[in-house]
Amino acid sequence: MIMQTGEIKMQTEYIVHNFQPIYNEHSRILMLGTMPSPKSREVGFYYGHPRNRFWKVVSDVCRAPLPQTPEEKTAFALEYKIAVWDVLAGCEIKGADDSSIRNPVANDLDVILKHAKIQAVFTTGTKAGQLYKKYCLPKNGISAVTLPSTSPANCRMTYEELFEAYSVIKQYL
């Protein structure tokens, strides 16, 4: 961090995505975030911030117990035919601030799309949706539905509103 005029400012750093996608040949929906947050990178798994509501809302939509460990989350996603990855393979970013993203490089979604029976693509947040539309849609021709962010930064959205929005995935499960 850099101190300037009494404020703490985050430096922009280039981050390379280092998680493998979660999917198998039976996956029907693809859920794409933007890029792992610092907390997710620290714990080594998707949506790793303890206040991120992704795993809770998706497990509730599926009427399944809340998975706790990375192994349980992986097993849950595969059981319910949910592929999980991120739009970006790398970018410059300040902390977890998606609005600070510069020089993005998209993941090659064919890694999943050529090996799974994906019927629908969803992005988990506005920035993920924008980046998908700009970098992925032209290549794969598959439109994505942008769902609200489950990040703790999206505190204006109630859990009930998130649940209702994410319920759209039920038709593919």
VEXBARO-269252 format. One record per residue: x, y, z of N, C-alpha, C, O in turn. Coordinates in steps of 0.2 Angstrom, whole numbers, plus 5000, padded with zeros to 4 digits. Example, Ala and Ser with C-alpha at 12.3 -4.5 7.8 and 13.67 -1.06 7.14 Angstrom:
{r {5066 4972 5039} {5062 4978 5039} {5066 4984 5039} {5071 4983 5042}}
{r {5064 4989 5035} {5068 4995 5036} {5064 5000 5039} {5067 5006 5040}}
***
This chain:
{r {5004 4994 5000} {5000 5000 5000} {5004 5006 5000} {5010 5006 5002}}
{r {5002 5012 4997} {5005 5018 4997} {5002 5023 5001} {4995 5024 5000}}
{r {5005 5027 5005} {5002 5032 5009} {5003 5038 5005} {5008 5040 5003}}
{r {4997 5042 5004} {4997 5048 5001} {4992 5053 5005} {4986 5051 5006}}
{r {4995 5059 5006} {4991 5064 5010} {4986 5061 5015} {4980 5063 5015}}
{r {4989 5056 5019} {4985 5054 5025} {4980 5048 5023} {4977 5045 5027}}
{r {4979 5046 5017} {4975 5041 5014} {4979 5035 5013} {4985 5035 5011}}
{r {4976 5029 5013} {4979 5023 5011} {4976 5022 5004} {4970 5021 5003}}
{r {4980 5021 5000} {4978 5019 4993} {4981 5012 4991} {4987 5011 4993}}
{r {4977 5008 4988} {4979 5002 4985} {4983 5003 4979} {4981 5006 4974}}
{r {4988 4999 4978} {4992 4999 4972} {4988 4994 4967} {4985 4989 4969}}
{r {4989 4996 4961} {4986 4991 4956} {4992 4986 4954} {4997 4988 4954}}
{r {4990 4980 4954} {4994 4974 4953} {4991 4970 4948} {4985 4969 4947}}
{r {4996 4967 4944} {4993 4962 4939} {4992 4955 4942} {4997 4953 4945}}
{r {4986 4953 4942} {4984 4946 4945} {4983 4941 4940} {4980 4943 4935}}
{r {4986 4935 4940} {4985 4930 4936} {4980 4925 4939} {4981 4923 4945}}
{r {4975 4923 4936} {4970 4918 4939} {4973 4911 4939} {4976 4909 4935}}
{r {4973 4908 4945} {4977 4902 4946} {4972 4896 4949} {4975 4891 4951}}
{r {4966 4897 4948} {4961 4892 4950} {4959 4888 4944} {4958 4891 4939}}
{r {4959 4881 4945} {4956 4877 4939} {4948 4878 4939} {4945 4879 4944}}
{r {4945 4878 4933} {4938 4878 4933} {4935 4872 4936} {4938 4867 4936}}
{r {4929 4873 4939} {4925 4867 4941} {4920 4865 4936} {4916 4869 4934}}
{r {4921 4859 4933} {4916 4857 4928} {4917 4850 4927} {4922 4847 4929}}
{r {4912 4846 4924} {4913 4840 4921} {4909 4839 4915} {4905 4844 4913}}
{r {4909 4834 4911} {4905 4833 4905} {4897 4834 4906} {4894 4835 4901}}
{r {4895 4833 4912} {4888 4834 4914} {4886 4841 4916} {4880 4842 4917}}
{r {4890 4846 4916} {4889 4853 4918} {4884 4856 4913} {4885 4855 4907}}
{r {4879 4859 4916} {4873 4862 4912} {4873 4869 4912} {4872 4873 4907}}
{r {4876 4872 4917} {4876 4880 4918} {4883 4882 4920} {4887 4878 4923}}
{r {4885 4887 4917} {4892 4890 4919} {4891 4897 4922} {4888 4901 4920}}
{r {4893 4897 4928} {4893 4903 4933} {4900 4906 4932} {4905 4903 4934}}
{r {4900 4912 4930} {4906 4916 4929} {4907 4922 4933} {4903 4927 4933}}
{r {4912 4922 4938} {4913 4929 4941} {4918 4933 4937} {4919 4931 4931}}
{r {4921 4938 4940} {4925 4942 4936} {4932 4939 4937} {4936 4938 4932}}
{r {4935 4939 4943} {4942 4937 4945} {4942 4936 4952} {4938 4939 4956}}
{r {4946 4931 4954} {4946 4930 4962} {4948 4936 4966} {4953 4939 4964}}
{r {4944 4937 4971} {4946 4943 4975} {4952 4941 4979} {4954 4935 4979}}
{r {4955 4946 4983} {4961 4944 4987} {4959 4939 4992} {4964 4935 4993}}
{r {4953 4939 4995} {4952 4934 5000} {4951 4927 4997} {4953 4922 5000}}
{r {4948 4927 4991} {4947 4920 4988} {4954 4918 4986} {4955 4912 4987}}
{r {4959 4922 4984} {4966 4920 4982} {4969 4917 4988} {4973 4913 4988}}
{r {4968 4921 4994} {4971 4919 5000} {4968 4912 5002} {4973 4908 5005}}
{r {4962 4910 5002} {4959 4904 5004} {4960 4899 4998} {4959 4893 4999}}
{r {4961 4901 4992} {4963 4897 4987} {4956 4894 4983} {4957 4888 4981}}
{r {4951 4897 4984} {4945 4895 4981} {4940 4900 4979} {4940 4906 4982}}
{r {4935 4899 4975} {4930 4903 4972} {4926 4906 4978} {4924 4902 4982}}
{r {4924 4912 4977} {4919 4916 4982} {4921 4914 4989} {4917 4912 4993}}
{r {4928 4915 4991} {4931 4913 4997} {4930 4918 5003} {4931 4916 5008}}
{r {4927 4924 5001} {4926 4929 5007} {4921 4926 5011} {4915 4924 5009}}
{r {4921 4926 5018} {4916 4923 5022} {4909 4927 5022} {4904 4924 5023}}
{r {4909 4933 5019} {4903 4936 5019} {4900 4936 5011} {4895 4939 5010}}
{r {4904 4933 5007} {4901 4932 5000} {4895 4927 5000} {4896 4922 5004}}
{r {4890 4929 4997} {4884 4925 4998} {4883 4920 4992} {4877 4917 4992}}
{r {4888 4919 4988} {4887 4914 4982} {4885 4907 4984} {4880 4905 4982}}
{r {4889 4904 4988} {4888 4897 4990} {4881 4896 4994} {4878 4891 4993}}
{r {4880 4901 4998} {4873 4900 5002} {4867 4901 4997} {4863 4897 4997}}
{r {4867 4906 4993} {4861 4907 4989} {4861 4901 4983} {4855 4899 4982}}
{r {4866 4899 4981} {4866 4894 4976} {4863 4887 4979} {4859 4884 4976}}
{r {4866 4886 4985} {4864 4880 4988} {4857 4880 4990} {4853 4875 4990}}
{r {4855 4886 4993} {4848 4887 4994} {4843 4886 4988} {4838 4883 4989}}
{r {4845 4889 4983} {4841 4888 4977} {4840 4881 4975} {4835 4878 4973}}
{r {4846 4877 4976} {4846 4870 4974} {4843 4866 4980} {4842 4859 4979}}
{r {4841 4869 4985} {4838 4865 4991} {4843 4860 4994} {4841 4854 4995}}
{r {4849 4862 4994} {4855 4858 4997} {4858 4861 5003} {4858 4867 5004}}
{r {4861 4856 5007} {4865 4859 5012} {4871 4864 5010} {4873 4863 5005}}
{r {4872 4869 5014} {4877 4873 5012} {4884 4870 5013} {4886 4868 5018}}
{r {4888 4870 5007} {4894 4867 5007} {4899 4871 5011} {4899 4877 5010}}
{r {4904 4868 5014} {4909 4872 5018} {4916 4873 5016} {4919 4878 5015}}
{r {4918 4867 5014} {4925 4866 5012} {4926 4867 5004} {4921 4866 5001}}
{r {4932 4868 5002} {4933 4868 4994} {4930 4861 4991} {4928 4861 4986}}
{r {4932 4856 4995} {4930 4849 4992} {4922 4848 4992} {4920 4846 4987}}
{r {4919 4851 4997} {4912 4850 4997} {4909 4855 4992} {4904 4853 4989}}
{r {4911 4861 4991} {4909 4866 4986} {4910 4863 4979} {4905 4863 4975}}
{r {4915 4860 4978} {4917 4856 4971} {4912 4851 4970} {4909 4850 4965}}
{r {4911 4846 4975} {4906 4841 4975} {4899 4843 4974} {4895 4841 4969}}
{r {4897 4849 4977} {4890 4852 4976} {4889 4854 4969} {4884 4852 4966}}
{r {4894 4858 4967} {4894 4861 4960} {4893 4855 4955} {4889 4856 4950}}
{r {4897 4850 4955} {4897 4845 4951} {4890 4841 4951} {4887 4839 4946}}
{r {4888 4840 4957} {4882 4836 4958} {4876 4840 4955} {4871 4837 4952}}
{r {4876 4846 4956} {4870 4850 4953} {4872 4853 4946} {4868 4857 4943}}
{r {4877 4850 4943} {4878 4852 4936} {4880 4859 4935} {4878 4862 4929}}
{r {4884 4862 4939} {4885 4869 4939} {4893 4869 4938} {4897 4867 4942}}
{r {4895 4873 4932} {4902 4874 4931} {4903 4881 4934} {4899 4886 4934}}
{r {4909 4882 4937} {4911 4888 4940} {4918 4890 4938} {4923 4886 4938}}
{r {4919 4896 4935} {4925 4899 4933} {4924 4907 4933} {4920 4909 4936}}
{r {4929 4910 4930} {4929 4917 4930} {4930 4919 4923} {4933 4916 4919}}
{r {4928 4925 4921} {4928 4928 4914} {4936 4929 4913} {4938 4928 4907}}
{r {4939 4932 4918} {4946 4934 4916} {4952 4929 4919} {4951 4925 4924}}
{r {4957 4928 4914} {4963 4924 4916} {4968 4929 4920} {4972 4926 4923}}
{r {4967 4935 4919} {4972 4940 4922} {4970 4947 4921} {4966 4948 4916}}
{r {4972 4951 4925} {4971 4959 4924} {4975 4962 4929} {4977 4960 4934}}
{r {4975 4969 4928} {4977 4973 4933} {4971 4975 4938} {4966 4977 4935}}
{r {4972 4975 4944} {4966 4977 4948} {4969 4979 4955} {4974 4977 4958}}
{r {4965 4984 4958} {4966 4986 4965} {4962 4982 4970} {4956 4983 4970}}
{r {4965 4978 4974} {4961 4974 4979} {4956 4970 4975} {4957 4966 4971}}
{r {4950 4971 4978} {4944 4967 4975} {4939 4972 4971} {4934 4970 4969}}
{r {4942 4978 4969} {4938 4983 4966} {4937 4982 4958} {4942 4984 4954}}
{r {4932 4979 4956} {4931 4977 4949} {4931 4983 4944} {4933 4983 4939}}
{r {4929 4989 4947} {4929 4995 4943} {4936 4997 4941} {4937 5002 4937}}
{r {4941 4995 4945} {4948 4997 4944} {4952 4992 4939} {4958 4993 4937}}
{r {4948 4987 4936} {4951 4982 4931} {4954 4986 4925} {4951 4990 4922}}
{r {4960 4984 4924} {4964 4987 4917} {4967 4981 4914} {4969 4976 4917}}
{r {4968 4981 4908} {4972 4976 4904} {4969 4969 4905} {4973 4965 4907}}
{r {4963 4968 4904} {4960 4962 4906} {4962 4957 4900} {4962 4958 4894}}
{r {4963 4950 4902} {4964 4945 4897} {4959 4940 4899} {4958 4937 4905}}
{r {4955 4938 4894} {4949 4933 4895} {4952 4926 4896} {4956 4924 4892}}
{r {4948 4922 4900} {4949 4915 4900} {4947 4912 4893} {4942 4915 4890}}
{r {4949 4906 4891} {4947 4903 4885} {4941 4898 4888} {4943 4893 4890}}
{r {4935 4900 4887} {4930 4897 4889} {4928 4890 4886} {4924 4886 4888}}
{r {4932 4889 4880} {4931 4883 4876} {4934 4877 4880} {4932 4871 4879}}
{r {4938 4878 4885} {4940 4873 4890} {4934 4870 4893} {4934 4864 4894}}
{r {4929 4873 4894} {4923 4871 4897} {4918 4869 4891} {4915 4864 4891}}
{r {4917 4874 4887} {4911 4874 4882} {4912 4868 4877} {4907 4865 4875}}
{r {4918 4866 4876} {4919 4860 4871} {4919 4853 4875} {4919 4848 4871}}
{r {4918 4853 4881} {4918 4847 4885} {4912 4846 4890} {4912 4841 4893}}
{r {4908 4851 4890} {4902 4850 4894} {4896 4852 4890} {4896 4855 4885}}
{r {4890 4850 4893} {4884 4851 4890} {4880 4858 4893} {4875 4858 4895}}
{r {4884 4863 4892} {4882 4870 4895} {4876 4872 4891} {4876 4873 4885}}
{r {4870 4873 4895} {4864 4876 4892} {4863 4883 4893} {4859 4887 4889}}
{r {4867 4886 4898} {4866 4893 4900} {4872 4896 4903} {4875 4892 4907}}
{r {4874 4902 4902} {4879 4905 4905} {4877 4911 4909} {4872 4915 4907}}
{r {4879 4911 4915} {4877 4917 4920} {4883 4920 4923} {4888 4917 4924}}
{r {4883 4927 4923} {4889 4930 4926} {4886 4933 4933} {4880 4935 4934}}
{r {4891 4933 4938} {4889 4935 4945} {4891 4942 4946} {4896 4943 4950}}
{r {4888 4947 4943} {4889 4954 4944} {4890 4957 4937} {4891 4955 4932}}
{r {4889 4964 4938} {4888 4968 4932} {4895 4968 4928} {4895 4968 4922}}
{r {4900 4969 4932} {4907 4970 4928} {4908 4963 4925} {4911 4963 4919}}
{r {4907 4957 4928} {4908 4951 4925} {4904 4951 4918} {4906 4948 4913}}
{r {4898 4953 4919} {4893 4953 4913} {4896 4957 4907} {4896 4956 4901}}
{r {4899 4963 4909} {4901 4968 4904} {4908 4965 4901} {4908 4965 4895}}
{r {4912 4962 4905} {4918 4959 4902} {4917 4953 4898} {4920 4952 4893}}
{r {4912 4949 4900} {4910 4943 4896} {4907 4945 4889} {4909 4943 4884}}
{r {4903 4950 4889} {4900 4953 4883} {4905 4955 4878} {4905 4955 4872}}
{r {4910 4959 4881} {4916 4962 4877} {4921 4957 4874} {4923 4957 4868}}
{r {4923 4952 4879} {4928 4947 4877} {4926 4940 4875} {4930 4937 4872}}
{r {4921 4938 4878} {4919 4931 4877} {4913 4930 4872} {4914 4925 4868}}
{r {4908 4934 4872} {4903 4933 4868} {4905 4933 4860} {4902 4929 4856}}
{r {4909 4938 4858} {4911 4938 4851} {4914 4931 4849} {4914 4929 4843}}
{r {4918 4928 4854} {4921 4922 4852} {4916 4916 4852} {4917 4911 4847}}
{r {4912 4915 4857} {4908 4909 4858} {4901 4910 4856} {4897 4905 4855}}
{r {4898 4916 4855} {4892 4917 4852} {4886 4915 4857} {4880 4915 4855}}
{r {4888 4914 4863} {4883 4912 4868} {4881 4918 4873} {4886 4920 4876}}
{r {4875 4920 4873} {4873 4926 4877} {4874 4924 4885} {4872 4918 4886}}
{r {4875 4928 4889} {4875 4927 4896} {4870 4931 4900} {4868 4937 4898}}
{r {4867 4928 4905} {4862 4932 4909} {4867 4935 4915} {4870 4931 4919}}
{r {4866 4941 4916} {4870 4944 4922} {4865 4944 4928} {4860 4947 4928}}
{r {4868 4941 4933} {4865 4941 4939} {4868 4946 4944} {4874 4948 4943}}
{r {4865 4948 4950} {4868 4952 4954} {4874 4949 4958} {4874 4943 4958}}
{r {4879 4953 4959} {4885 4951 4963} {4883 4949 4970} {4878 4951 4973}}
{r {4886 4943 4972} {4885 4941 4979} {4890 4943 4984} {4891 4941 4989}}
{r {4894 4948 4981} {4900 4950 4985} {4897 4954 4991} {4892 4957 4991}}
{r {4901 4955 4997} {4899 4959 5002} {4899 4966 5000} {4895 4970 5004}}
{r {4902 4968 4995} {4901 4975 4993} {4894 4977 4990} {4892 4983 4990}}
{r {4890 4972 4988} {4884 4973 4986} {4879 4972 4992} {4874 4968 4992}}
{r {4880 4976 4997} {4876 4976 5003} {4869 4979 5002} {4864 4978 5006}}
{r {4868 4982 4997} {4861 4985 4996} {4856 4980 4994} {4850 4982 4994}}
{r {4858 4974 4991} {4854 4969 4989} {4853 4964 4995} {4857 4962 4998}}
{r {4846 4963 4997} {4845 4959 5002} {4846 4951 5000} {4846 4950 4994}}
{r {4846 4947 5005} {4847 4940 5003} {4841 4937 4999} {4842 4934 4994}}
{r {4835 4940 5001} {4829 4937 4998} {4829 4939 4990} {4827 4936 4986}}
{r {4832 4946 4989} {4832 4948 4982} {4837 4944 4978} {4836 4942 4972}}
{r {4843 4942 4981} {4848 4938 4978} {4845 4931 4976} {4846 4928 4971}}
{r {4841 4928 4981} {4838 4921 4980} {4834 4922 4974} {4834 4917 4970}}
{r {4829 4927 4974} {4825 4927 4969} {4828 4928 4962} {4826 4924 4957}}
{r {4833 4932 4962} {4837 4933 4955} {4840 4926 4953} {4840 4924 4947}}
{r {4844 4923 4958} {4847 4917 4956} {4843 4911 4955} {4845 4905 4953}}
{r {4836 4911 4957} {4832 4906 4956} {4831 4904 4948} {4828 4899 4947}}
{r {4833 4908 4944} {4833 4907 4937} {4837 4901 4935} {4835 4898 4930}}
{r {4842 4899 4939} {4846 4893 4937} {4842 4887 4938} {4844 4882 4935}}
{r {4837 4887 4942} {4833 4881 4943} {4831 4877 4937} {4831 4871 4936}}
{r {4829 4881 4932} {4826 4878 4926} {4831 4873 4922} {4830 4870 4918}}
{r {4838 4874 4924} {4843 4871 4920} {4846 4865 4925} {4850 4861 4922}}
{r {4844 4864 4931} {4847 4859 4935} {4843 4853 4935} {4845 4848 4938}}
***
